[in-house]
Amino acid sequence: MYAVGRVDRQNGCIDRYLQQTQASSSKEVDSEEIVELRHRLSTSEEHIQHMNSRFQSFHDLMIQYLPFEVVVVTQHIFQQPNTQ
């Protein structure tokens, strides 16, 4: 997805947040805010996994109705590594 950034690491969003807040000596890291961010990240990852599962089910259903040439191209596209 565009503008999501790296979500492949467990706590990538939180790590970036901590780095930004710790870089400034005038900011303090609020533990409740960190807990909330971790919860949001966990919820987002669950949502992404759920949507991936739904897409895979849809893909599996539709692929059987596509012409062979389209199936080959589609499989080739999905085998490409993900890029940002």
C-alpha positions in Angstrom: 0.0 0.0 0.0 1.2 3.5 -0.8 2.6 5.6 2.1 2.4 2.7 4.7 6.1 2.4 5.0 7.7 -0.8 6.2 5.3 -3.0 8.1 7.3 -6.2 7.6 9.1 -5.6 10.9 7.4 -6.4 14.2 7.8 -2.9 15.7 9.1 -0.8 12.8 6.6 2.0 13.3 7.3 2.1 17.0 11.0 2.0 16.6 10.9 5.0 14.2 8.7 6.8 16.7 11.1 6.1 19.6 14.1 7.2 17.5 12.4 10.5 16.7 11.3 11.2 20.3 14.6 10.2 21.8 16.5 12.4 19.4 14.9 15.5 21.0 16.0 16.0 24.6 12.9 18.2 25.3 10.5 15.3 24.6 9.7 12.5 27.0 8.4 9.1 25.9 5.1 8.4 27.5 4.8 4.7 28.3 1.0 4.9 27.9 1.5 6.4 24.4 3.9 3.6 23.5 1.4 1.0 24.7 -1.3 2.6 22.6 1.0 2.7 19.5 1.8 -1.0 20.0 -1.9 -1.8 20.2 -2.6 0.2 17.0 0.3 -1.6 15.3 -1.0 -5.0 16.4 -4.5 -4.1 15.2 -3.2 -2.9 11.9 -1.2 -6.0 11.3 -4.2 -8.2 12.1 -6.3 -6.2 9.7 -3.7 -6.5 6.9 -3.5 -10.3 7.5 -7.3 -10.5 7.4 -7.4 -8.5 4.1 -4.6 -10.6 2.6 -6.6 -13.8 3.5 -9.7 -12.4 1.9 -7.8 -11.4 -1.2 -6.2 -14.8 -1.5 -9.7 -16.4 -1.3 -11.0 -14.1 -4.0 -7.9 -14.7 -6.1 -8.2 -18.5 -5.8 -11.9 -18.3 -6.8 -11.3 -16.1 -9.8 -8.2 -17.7 -11.1 -10.1 -20.8 -12.2 -12.2 -18.6 -14.6 -9.3 -16.8 -16.3 -7.7 -17.8 -19.6 -4.4 -19.7 -19.2 -2.3 -16.8 -20.5 -3.7 -14.5 -17.9 -3.1 -17.0 -15.1 0.5 -17.3 -16.1 1.0 -13.5 -16.1 -0.9 -13.2 -12.8 1.3 -15.9 -11.2 4.4 -14.2 -12.4 3.3 -10.8 -11.0 2.5 -12.3 -7.6 5.9 -14.1 -7.4 7.8 -10.7 -7.7 9.2 -9.4 -4.5 7.2 -6.6 -2.9 8.7 -3.2 -3.3 7.8 0.1 -1.7 
